[in-house]
């Protein structure tokens, strides 16, 4: 891997929030130019494809949060359900950014975002899950649990309390919605009344019922990466912590995720999910399987999880280099057959 300097120079990964979605890429360019009509047309064209509607509004909101482009749209079309939804998405994005940065105005932004979500829910068709996803995403900023709907009893025993009512509202409209379960997972990490073990337990509970092909099969891999990151940041990491990927119970989650991806009827198309899956397989020395995921990714990369295994997670360049090196190693002809001494492949559960 270290000797592939020629391959490193020849291969340049693509970092783009639209991923494989070419239509979204075009709308993003308009948002970045502070134009909103392409966003309106894209969402109208997306219709009731909830998977696309969820991912597209999430990515568009992250870009639109840096300007007043959605406010301009809402001023022109104050009754538009899509404009109201995008305003809620943008308000939530700004609140979460302020929360992560410890901004003193977070409480006011949280209140504004709650109001924007309420307006989006009232203006949207009853079957639309996305306004409820926005409200669920906002829960992680409510660290004092001032909003009662963010702390409800779980659906099943042994699971932690949290915004289960909001998750159910999404679940009833779009069963197994990817972003909704990731937002619940993020809440469990952010909430001072829950633990890392709670978040991992939730992720593993989800995979116990998620069907093959569901992107939710990848969720535990996010937990294990977060576990790795926190140990490193806190200075409590065992020198051999990186070996977690080839040991139980992590290896079971890795293979369950990969088997779900290869055997499912619906492909996992999130660039982020595929990067987490490729990373986990590579770190577990499952190079042949990892190569399949890297080929599916083509040139598309994400900063995470690769940044977390570098010496400086804040350096984008190091994350790029880690991705390229892992890809080069897995696609090398020398890795075209199983490597002696690598992690065993468990039997399917």
N, C-alpha and C positions, 0 to 999 in steps of 0.2 A: 504494500500500500504506500509506504513512504517513498518508494522509488518511481512512482508513476508521475513524475513531474511533467513529462510531455503530455500525458493525458489530461493533467490538471489545466495546462495552458490551453488545450484544444477545446475543452468542454466548458461552456458558460451557462450556468443555470438561469432560469427565468423566475424572478420574484414578482408576482402580480396578484393583487387581491381578487381579481375576477377568475383566476385559475383557468379551467377549461371552458368557461362560459364566454363565448365571443360576443354575444349580444350585450352582456353586462359590461364587457370591456368598453364598448362604444359609449354606453350611457355614462360610465365613469369619467370618460374624457370630457363629456359635457358638464358633469357636476364639477369637475376640477376647473373648468372654465366659467363656473358660476352660471350655467344654463340648466334649466330644469325640464324642458319639454321632452327630451329624450328619455328621462326617467319616467315621466307620465306615460309616454307611449310604451315603454318597456313593461311597466306594471300592468297596463291595460292588456297588453299582449300576453303576459304571464297568466292572467286570469286566476282560476282556482287551482292551479298546480301549486299546492301548498309547499312542497319541498323547494321549488324554485323561488316562490314568493318569499319564503323565509330567508333563504340564503342571499337573494338579491337585495332585499331591503336592508339586511344586516350590513352587507358590504357597502352599499350606497350611503347608508347613514354614517359609517365610519369616515367616508370621504367628505360628506356634506357637513359634518360637525365642525369643520374648519372654516366655514363661511356662512352667509345668510341666504344661500340659494333656496333652501326649502321654505324659509320665511317669505321669500319673494313669490314662490309658487302659491303658498297659502293666501297671500294677500290678493292674488289674482283669482284664485278659486277657493274661497273659504269653506265651501261645503263639499269639496272633493274628499271622498273617503281615503283615497290614496295619498293625498296631500296631508290629511290629518294623521294618517299612519306614519308617514315619513317624518312629520314633526315630532311624533312620539318617539320614534326610533332615534332621531337626532338628539332629542332632549335626554333620553336615557344614556346615549353614548357620552354626551358631555358630562352628565352626572357621574358616570363610572370613571371617566378620566379624572375628574376633580377628586373623587373619592380615593382613587389610587395614589394621587399626588398629595393627599392630605390638605387640600385647598380649604380655607376657612369658609368659603361660600357654598360648600357641598350641601348643607341642610336646605338652603333656599332652592338650590338646583333640584334636589330630590323632590321637594314639594311641587315645583313647576313640572317636573317630569311625570309625577303622579297625575297631575291635572291633564297633561297632554295625553297620557295613556287612557284616562277616563273618556276623553273626547274621541279618541280613536276607536275605543270599544263601542261607544254609542253610535258612531258614524259608519262602522264597518258592517258588512253582512254578518249575520249571526254565525255562519259557518267558518268565518275567517279566524284562524288560530293566531295570526301574527300580532295583533294588538295585545293579546294575553301573553305572548312570548316576551314582548317589550316590558310588560309589567313584571313578569317573572325575572327578567334580567336585572331589573332595578332592585330586586330584593337584596342583593349582596351589598348594596350601599346602605341598607337599613341596619347598621350594626347594633343599634340600641333596641331594635325590634319595636319601634314606635307604631308600626302599622300592623295590626293584629293578623291580617291575612298572610303575613310572612312567617308565622309560627303556628303551624297546625299539626295535629297528630298524623303520623305516617299511615300509609295504606295497610302496611303489614307490621307485625311485631318485630322487634330487633332492629328496626330502621330508625334513624334520627328524625326528630321533628323538623319542620321547615315549611316552605310555601307550597304545601301539597295541594291545597285547593286551587292555586293558580296552575300547577302542573296538570291537575285533573282537567281543568278547563281547556288546556291545550290538547291533552291526550284525547278528550272526547271529540275534538274537531279534527285532529290529525294524529292518529295513533302512532306512537313511537317517533315523534318529531325530534330530529337530531338536536337542534339548537336548544329546545326546551330542556332536555335531559342534561346537556352540557351546562346550561345556566343553573340548574339545580345542583349539579356537581360543584360548580364554582361557588355557589352560596355556602355549601357545606365547608368549603375551605376558608371562606371569608368570615363566617359567623363565629364570634367568640365563644358560643355555647356548643359548638360541635368540634370534632377533631379530624385529623388526617385519616384515622382509622374509620371514622364515620363516612368520609367521602369515598374511601376505597370500598368499604362495605356496600355503599349505595351503588357504585359502579359495577361491582361484581353481581349484585342482585339484578341489575338491569340486564346484564349479559345472560343471566340464568333463564330469561324468557325471550330475549331478543332473537328473532329468526335469522337464519343464514342470509347473508346479503345485507343485513341491517347495519348501518354505520354505527349503531350503538354497541356493536361487538368490540369496537376500538376503545370504548370509554375507559376501561381499566388501565390501558397503556398511558393515558393522560395522568392517571393517579400515580403510577410508578415513576413517571418522569418528574412529577411534582415532588414526590418523596425524595428522589435523588437530588433535586434542586435545593430543597429545604435543608437536607443534611449537609450539603456543601456550604450553603450560606451560613448555617449555624455553627459550622466548624465541628460537627459531630459525625462527619462521614468516616466510615471505616475505609482504610486504604484500598480494600477490595470491594467497595460498594458497587463498582461498575460491573462486578460479576453477578449482580442480582438478576440480570436478564436471562442467564442460563440456569437459574436455580428455581426450584419450587418455592412459593406458588406462582412466581412471575412467569415462568416458562409456560405454565398451563394457560394463563391469560393470553400470552403471545400467540400460542398455537390456536387457541380458540378463535382469536381475532382473524388469524390468517385463514383458517379453515372456513370461517364464515364468509370471508371475502371471495375465496376461490369457488366455493360450492353454492353460493347464493344465486338466486335468479335475478336479483337487482344489484348491479355493480356499485361499489362505494366510489363516489366521484369527487369527494372533498379532497382537495390537494393537501389540506392540513392533516386529515385522517391518514392519507396514504403516506405522508412523511413520517408520522408517528409509527405507522406499521413497518415501514422500511427501516426506520431507526431501530425498533425493537428487535426485528429479525436479524439485522446486522450485528447489533450488540450481543445477541444470543448466539452468534456464529452460525446462523442459519442462512448461509450465503446464497444458496440456490433459490430458496424461497424469497429472500430479500431481492434478488435480481429480478424476479417476476414483478415485484412491486415497483422497483426502479424503472423497469421498462414501461409499466403502465403510467408512471409519472412523466415519462419523457424528460423534458428539461425543467419541469415545474418544481420549485423548492419553496420551503417556508423557513423563516428564521428559527422557529422552535419546531422540534426539540433540540436541534443541532447546537444551538448556542449554549445550552446547559452543560454540554460535555466538553466545552473548550476551557482554556485557562482564563479567558475573559469573556463572560456571557454578554457583556455590553458591546462587544466588537462584532459588527455585521460581517466584516471580512473573514473572521475566524469561523463563523457559522457557515458561510459559503464554502470555505475550504474543507470543513468537516463533512458537509454533504457530498462534495465532489470526491473526496477521498473514499468515503464509504461506498459511494456508487461505483467508483473505479475498482475498488477491491471486489465488490460483489459481482461485477460484470467481467472480471478478469477470467481468461480461459483457465487459469490455475484453480479457479473456484467452481468449475463446471461439474465437479463431482463432490460428494460429501467428504468433509474433512475429518480425519481420525481424531477422536477425543472430544468432539464438540458435543453440545447438549443433546440428550436423547429426545426423541419425539414421543410424547406421551400418547396413549391411546385416546381416541375421542371419548369425551364424557358421555 
